[in-house]
């Protein structure tokens, strides 16, 4: 019976969940199986989740100028929704060229509250993601934390934040830990989706990302 439940949760996660998250799902259903037992059953049945690849940054630090203060200081905690958002951009390879994905993540719920995709890296990409988050959540004085990418330091983005009452915050250059929660989401996205599928068209990629963010 335990193996059947494990197989069910593993299948529902599209084969991504390992023993810790399957154990959490079992616990939510009042199943008393320990983490070690779940891991042992999965090992015997050759069921395993997916793991992220290690990576390293090649960006060089430069603190001579800072467009916005760091209002987070690596403290990614919030006592309620829409107090702190983190944002970042990643790329998605397809046979037809790269797509770029910008996201805005609410720290309290860890939900993606705004996102946008495009074939370019212009400022409109992050503005579209921010506008979706503002439209969906309608926050008051939310902190928007990002890296110092040119899209986030642009006059257009700064003006949009000022108009909407958003408080910009930026980490230091070349330090992934200053935007660790956004980096963590992209690591999970890469591990659970992008490393496991190859997209022939940009439409396929858009559909898969939509299904992952809005569905799963």
C-alpha positions in Angstrom: 0.0 0.0 0.0 2.9 2.4 0.8 4.5 1.6 -2.6 1.3 2.4 -4.4 1.0 5.8 -2.7 4.6 6.5 -3.5 4.1 5.6 -7.1 1.0 7.8 -7.2 2.8 10.9 -5.8 5.8 10.3 -8.0 3.6 10.1 -11.1 1.7 13.2 -10.1 4.9 15.1 -9.9 5.9 14.1 -13.4 8.6 11.9 -12.0 10.4 14.8 -10.2 9.8 14.1 -6.5 12.4 12.3 -4.4 11.8 10.8 -1.0 11.7 14.1 1.0 8.8 15.6 -0.9 7.0 12.3 -1.3 7.3 11.9 2.5 5.9 15.3 2.9 2.9 14.4 0.8 2.4 11.2 2.7 2.6 13.1 6.0 -0.1 15.5 4.8 -2.4 12.5 4.4 -1.6 11.3 7.9 0.6 8.4 6.8 3.0 7.6 9.5 5.8 6.2 7.4 9.2 7.6 8.2 11.5 9.4 5.7 14.0 6.5 5.9 11.3 4.0 5.2 10.0 5.9 2.2 13.6 6.2 0.9 14.1 2.5 1.4 10.9 1.5 -0.4 11.7 3.9 -3.3 15.3 2.5 -3.6 14.0 -1.1 -3.7 11.5 -0.1 -6.4 14.1 1.9 -8.3 12.0 5.1 -8.0 14.0 8.3 -7.8 13.5 12.0 -8.2 15.6 14.5 -10.2 18.5 16.5 -8.8 19.8 19.9 -9.9 23.2 20.2 -11.6 25.9 22.2 -9.9 26.8 25.5 -11.5 29.2 28.4 -10.9 28.9 32.1 -11.6 31.3 34.0 -13.8 30.2 37.5 -13.1 32.7 39.9 -11.6 31.9 42.1 -8.6 31.6 45.8 -9.0 30.2 47.9 -6.1 31.3 51.3 -7.4 27.7 52.2 -8.1 24.4 50.8 -6.7 21.2 51.8 -8.5 19.0 50.8 -5.5 19.7 49.8 -1.9 19.7 46.1 -0.7 16.6 46.1 1.5 16.7 42.3 1.9 20.3 41.5 2.9 19.7 37.8 2.2 16.8 37.6 4.7 14.2 36.0 2.5 11.4 35.9 5.0 8.0 37.6 5.2 5.1 37.5 7.6 2.4 37.8 5.0 1.8 37.9 1.2 3.0 40.8 -1.0 5.6 42.2 1.4 8.6 41.0 -0.5 8.9 39.9 -4.1 12.1 38.5 -5.8 12.6 38.7 -9.5 15.1 37.3 -12.1 15.5 36.3 -15.7 16.5 32.9 -17.3 16.8 31.6 -20.8 15.0 28.5 -22.3 16.7 26.8 -25.3 14.6 25.6 -28.2 15.5 24.3 -31.7 14.1 27.6 -33.0 16.3 29.8 -30.7 16.3 31.1 -27.2 13.2 32.2 -25.2 13.7 34.3 -22.1 11.6 34.0 -19.0 11.2 36.7 -16.3 9.5 35.9 -13.1 8.3 37.7 -9.9 8.0 35.4 -6.9 6.2 36.2 -3.6 8.5 35.2 -0.7 5.8 34.4 1.7 3.8 32.0 -0.4 6.7 31.1 -2.8 4.2 31.4 -5.7 5.1 33.0 -9.0 2.8 36.0 -9.0 4.0 37.5 -12.3 5.9 36.2 -15.3 6.5 36.9 -19.0 8.3 35.3 -21.9 9.9 36.8 -25.0 12.5 36.3 -27.6 14.5 39.3 -26.4 16.0 40.7 -23.2 14.7 44.2 -23.4 13.2 46.0 -20.4 9.7 45.3 -21.6 10.2 41.7 -20.6 10.6 42.5 -16.8 8.0 45.2 -17.1 5.4 42.7 -18.4 6.3 40.3 -15.5 6.0 43.2 -13.0 2.7 44.4 -14.5 1.2 40.9 -14.2 2.2 40.7 -10.5 0.7 44.2 -9.8 -2.5 43.4 -11.7 -2.9 40.1 -9.8 -1.9 41.1 -6.3 -2.4 44.9 -6.0 0.2 45.3 -3.3 1.0 48.3 -1.0 4.7 49.3 -0.7 6.0 45.8 -1.7 9.7 45.4 -1.9 10.9 44.2 -5.4 14.3 42.5 -5.0 16.4 41.6 -8.1 20.0 41.6 -9.3 21.6 44.6 -11.0 20.8 43.6 -14.5 20.3 46.4 -17.0 16.6 45.6 -17.3 16.1 46.3 -13.6 18.3 49.4 -13.5 16.7 51.0 -16.5 14.8 54.3 -16.2 11.6 52.7 -17.5 11.6 50.0 -14.8 12.5 52.6 -12.1 9.7 54.8 -13.2 7.1 52.0 -13.2 8.1 51.0 -9.6 7.8 54.7 -8.5 4.4 55.0 -10.1 3.1 51.8 -8.6 4.6 52.4 -5.1 7.0 49.5 -5.4 10.2 49.7 -3.4 13.2 48.5 -5.6 15.9 46.5 -3.9 19.0 45.1 -5.5 21.7 42.7 -4.4 25.4 43.0 -5.1 26.9 42.2 -8.5 28.1 38.6 -9.1 26.7 37.1 -5.9 23.9 34.6 -6.4 23.2 34.4 -2.7 21.9 38.0 -2.7 19.0 36.7 -4.9 19.0 33.1 -3.7 15.3 32.5 -3.7 14.8 33.5 -7.3 17.9 31.4 -8.2 16.4 28.5 -6.3 13.2 28.6 -8.4 15.1 28.6 -11.6 17.2 25.7 -10.4 14.1 23.7 -9.7 12.6 24.7 -13.1 15.7 23.6 -14.9 15.9 20.4 -12.9 12.3 19.4 -13.2 11.5 20.7 -16.7 14.2 22.1 -18.9 16.8 19.4 -18.4 14.2 16.7 -19.1 12.6 17.9 -22.3 13.8 19.3 -25.6 11.5 21.8 -27.3 11.4 21.9 -31.1 9.4 25.1 -31.3 9.0 28.1 -29.1 5.3 27.3 -28.8 6.2 24.0 -27.2 8.4 25.7 -24.7 5.8 28.4 -23.9 3.1 25.7 -23.4 5.4 23.7 -21.1 6.4 26.6 -19.0 2.8 27.8 -18.7 1.7 24.3 -17.6 4.5 24.2 -15.0 4.0 27.6 -13.5 0.2 28.0 -13.7 -0.7 24.3 -13.4 1.8 22.4 -11.4 
